[in-house]
Amino acid sequence: MLLERTLKGQQAKNPNLTVTLNRSDLEQVMGGQTTFDKLLAEGKVKFDGDL
């Protein structure tokens, strides 16, 4: 999996997937405390583009 990180206010020129979530939720995913599937079910993450 290739994950491109951007800074707030900056975007990749041609993204094929945009993931929108709070930083605290991302930290919970990285720490193994939750998953993207759970966040999606809770309405806390949005995927836009090619999955």
Secondary structure, 3 states (H helix, E strand, C coil): CCCCCCCCCCCCCCCCEEEEECHHHHHHHHCCCCCHHHHHHCCCEEEEECC
